[in-house]
Amino acid sequence: MPLTVEPLEAAVPAAGGKSTHQLTNNTDQRMIFKIRSTNNDEYRVRPVFGFVDPAGNASIEVTRLNGPPKDDRIVVQFAPAPKNASDAKEAFGQTEVTSMFSINLSAT
């Protein structure tokens, strides 16, 4: 897979907590990504849009707000980045998603 993440799942307290995940670009192309969530009421993700340089890494932080225990997931969509793109949010709208994967989140 061109882009991978570690860890692929996280357990956080339902009362609130954070989880950090590392995206790794396994290609020689700059990649662009967007993070989507199944629960925007109780999760915040930073950054939502971003770039990962060839053979590089990027960290994403998932914050769980106080709420009832529940299993959710975030989806990382990605594609090769447009040449000379500098604004990930703007550039992502001009790309076609080539792949995606999920990170399972469990709030207990």
C-alpha positions in Angstrom: 0.0 0.0 0.0 1.4 3.4 -0.9 0.4 5.0 2.5 0.3 3.1 5.7 -0.5 4.0 9.3 0.6 2.8 12.8 -1.2 2.0 14.9 -4.3 0.8 12.9 -6.5 1.0 16.0 -6.8 2.9 19.2 -8.6 2.6 22.5 -9.4 5.8 24.3 -11.4 6.6 27.4 -15.1 7.6 26.6 -14.5 10.5 29.0 -11.9 11.9 26.6 -8.4 11.2 25.5 -5.9 11.4 22.6 -4.3 9.0 20.2 -1.4 9.7 17.8 -0.9 7.9 14.6 2.0 7.9 12.1 1.3 7.9 8.4 4.2 6.6 6.3 4.6 7.2 2.5 6.1 4.1 0.9 6.4 5.6 -2.5 8.7 8.0 -4.4 5.8 10.4 -4.9 4.5 13.1 -2.7 1.0 12.0 -1.3 -2.0 14.0 -0.2 -4.5 12.9 2.3 -7.8 13.7 3.9 -9.2 12.3 7.2 -12.9 11.6 7.6 -14.7 10.4 10.8 -17.8 8.4 11.5 -18.4 10.5 14.6 -17.7 14.2 14.2 -19.5 15.0 17.5 -17.0 13.2 19.7 -13.8 13.1 17.7 -11.5 15.8 16.4 -8.6 15.0 14.0 -5.6 17.2 13.2 -4.6 17.7 10.5 -7.7 16.9 8.4 -5.7 17.5 5.2 -2.0 17.1 4.6 0.9 16.0 2.5 3.4 13.2 3.1 6.7 13.6 1.3 8.3 10.6 -0.6 9.5 8.0 1.9 8.4 10.4 4.6 6.1 10.5 7.6 3.3 12.6 9.0 1.6 12.5 12.4 -2.1 12.7 13.0 -3.7 13.3 16.3 -7.1 12.0 17.2 -8.9 13.6 20.2 -11.9 12.0 21.8 -14.3 14.3 23.6 -16.5 13.2 26.5 -19.3 11.0 25.3 -21.0 7.6 25.6 -18.8 4.5 25.0 -18.9 3.6 21.3 -16.8 2.1 18.5 -16.1 4.4 15.6 -13.5 4.8 12.9 -11.7 7.4 10.9 -11.0 6.9 7.2 -7.8 8.1 5.6 -8.3 8.9 1.9 -5.2 9.5 -0.2 -3.8 10.0 -3.7 -0.6 11.3 -5.4 -0.4 15.0 -4.7 -0.8 17.5 -7.6 2.6 18.9 -8.7 3.5 22.1 -6.9 0.5 22.0 -4.6 1.0 23.9 -1.4 -2.5 24.0 0.2 -3.6 20.5 1.0 -7.3 21.3 1.4 -7.5 23.1 -1.9 -5.4 20.5 -3.7 -7.4 17.5 -2.4 -10.5 18.9 -4.1 -8.6 18.6 -7.4 -7.5 15.0 -7.0 -9.2 11.7 -7.4 -8.9 9.4 -4.4 -6.9 6.4 -5.3 -7.1 4.5 -2.1 -8.2 4.6 1.6 -7.9 2.7 4.8 -9.7 2.8 8.2 -8.4 3.3 11.8 -10.7 1.6 14.3 -11.4 3.7 17.4 -12.9 2.2 20.6 -14.1 4.4 23.4 -14.6 2.6 26.7 
